[in-house]
Amino acid sequence: MNRIGGMLLAVVAVVLANPGFAMAAEGAGGGDRGVIALAAALGLGIAAFGAAFGQGRATAAAMESIGRNPNCAERIFTPLIVGLALMEALALYALVIAFNLGGKI
């Protein structure tokens, strides 16, 4: 997993270090469209990846603890569902922000 995180960080650094993003277009402010679209896409992708990764780890930890002690399954289930719902809500907030940014294009 460390290799994937390193590669993701490298790709993000290369994209953000591109000098084409720093060059402002002359004119009526139309040069921000590409940057806004890129920000919406990157933000949504990173949020979806983070939410999926967090939900996978939380579910795996819950299943492992239920496997070790099946009697505590009732006590683990409710906090697991609440945590998964909160993680999904963060991804949905990112989706709403991406749609709002996309509407400005």
N, C-alpha and C positions, 0 to 999 in steps of 0.2 A: 504494500500500500504506500510505502514511502516513495517508491519510484513514481507512482502515478501522481502523487501530490507535487513532487519535484517537477515533473513534466508539465503539469497544469500551471504551476507558478512560472515556469519558463515561457510557456505560450502567452500567458497574460502579460508578462514583462516585455516580450517582443512586440506584442500588439500595442501596448501602451507607450513603448519607446519609439514607435514609428513617427518620424518627423512630419509626415503628412497630416497628422491630427493637429499639430501645433500651428500649421499655416492657416491663417484665417482667410476666407474668400472675400474678395472685394465685392461690394454690391449691397443688395437689400437684405442681408442677413440670411441668405439661403445656404450658406456654408455649414450651418449647424445641423442640417438634416442627417447627414451621415453619422456624425458623432452621437446624436440623440438616438438614432436607430441602433448603433453599436452598443451604447450604454444600456438600452432596454434589453437587447438580446443577451449581452454578457451578464447583466444583473439577474435576469430571469434564469439563465442557465446555471449560474453559480448558486442561486437560491434553491433551485430544484435539486441540484447535486447535493448541496448541504442538507436539505430536508430528507432526501432519500437515504443519505449516508447515516444521518442521526436516527432515523426511524429504523433502519436495519440494525444498527448497534443496540438500540433500546430493546427491540423485539428479541434479538439474540440473547441479550443479558437476561430478559424476563423469562424466556424459554429455558435457559440454562438454570436459573434459580428455581423455576417450577420443577424442572427435571431432578434437581438435587433434593427438593423438599416439596412434594406434591400437596401436602396439607396446607401450604400457605398460598395456593393458587388464587383463592378469593381475595386475599389481601394484596396481591400483586396486580391483579387484573385492572382494578379501577385506576390506580395511579398510572399504569401503562397506557390505558386508553386516553386519559387526560393529557399525558405527555405527548402522545402521538397526535392528538388533536391540536395541541399548541404548536407542534412542529409543522403540521400541515397548514395551520393558519399563517405562519410566517411565510411559507411558500406562496400562499394565496395573496398575501399583502404584496409580495414582489410581483405577482402577476398583475394586480391592479395598478401598481406603479408603472410597470412596463406598458400596459394599455394606455395609461395617461400620457406617458412619454411618446408613445406611438401616435397618439392623436394630435400631437404638436408638429408632426412631420408635414 
